[in-house]
Amino acid sequence: MEKVADIIIRTTPEWLRTKLKRWSSFRYFIALFSYLIAPFYGYLMLPRLDGTAKIYGEKLDFFVHPDTSAIDSLIEIYRENVYERLRNIKEGDIVIDVGANVGMFTVKAAKKVGDNGLVIAIEPYSQNVKLLKRNIEKYALNNVIIIPYAVSSSSGKAKLYVHPVSSACKLASEDELESLQKTENVTVTTLDEVVEKFNINRVDFLKIDVEGSELDALNGAQKCLNLVKSLVIECHSSIKKKEVKRFLEERGFKCHIDGNICYAYS
C-alpha cells in the first residue's frame, strides 16, 4: 500500500507547492488534509491547542503531529502488522526501535514484552521525542528507555532535516545542507554503543526506519548484529533494498523483501 504521505506529496501540483513554499503554510495544508481524510481510513484526528493532534483508532489513541504520518503508522503497525509478519514480539523480549517517531510501534512492543521485557526507543527529532514521551507516559509503560539521538555508522553531531511530514525527517548529508529549509542539530550514536551502554546481551527484535540512512545504521552495528535474532528494515528504494539485503546476507542473515520492508533473521 502506498503511504498517505507519499500520495499527498506526489499529487500536490507544482504550482500549489510553489504557492505554499512558506514552511508554516505547507504544514497547515498537510494538517487540514490529514483531518479531512482520517475518517476515510476509519480514524478520527483532532487538533489540540498546543499545535499537535490526537488520533483515535485501533482501540488506541496517540498524541501525534497533525500530518499524514500518524495515519500511515496506524495502518502499517496495527492494521497490517507490517513489522511483525516474519516474527511476532513475545513476552520477555528485548526490542530496539530505531526511528521510533512518536512511539506507535514502541507502545505496541512494550505492551507485548511486558514487565520482564525491554524496549529501547531511539528517535532524534526533538518534537517527536516530546510526543514519544507523552505516549509512553499515557500508557504508563515502565519498560521503555528513550534515547533522543540519531543512529549512524559513528557517533558525534549532525544536522537533521526537518520535513513537514514528521515521519520523513532524516540525517542531512553535507551536499544537502545548503538547499534544506529547516534543520535541527542532533547527537548521533551507534547501535554498538547502545547495546554496550545498557549491557544488552541479546536483541530479540530490531526495527530500523531511518529514511535512507539504513546502511549507515547497520555499519555502526557490527557487534550489535551478532546479538540480533530478528530484524526489520524499512527501505524506500529498490537499490537500497538490494544493498541492505546483501549486507545482511554477508553476515549470515536470511532475508526476505516484501514491499518496502526487508525482513531478516539469524
Helices and strands as residue ranges (DSSP letters): H 4-11, H 14-19, H 23-37, G 38-41, E 44-47, E 53-57, E 60-64, H 69-74, I 75-79, G 82-84, E 94-98, H 104-113, E 118-122, H 126-138, E 144-147, E 150-151, E 156-161, G 166-168, E 170-171, G 177-179, E 183-189, H 191-197, E 205-208, H 214-219, G 224-227, E 230-234, H 238-249, E 254-258, E 261-265
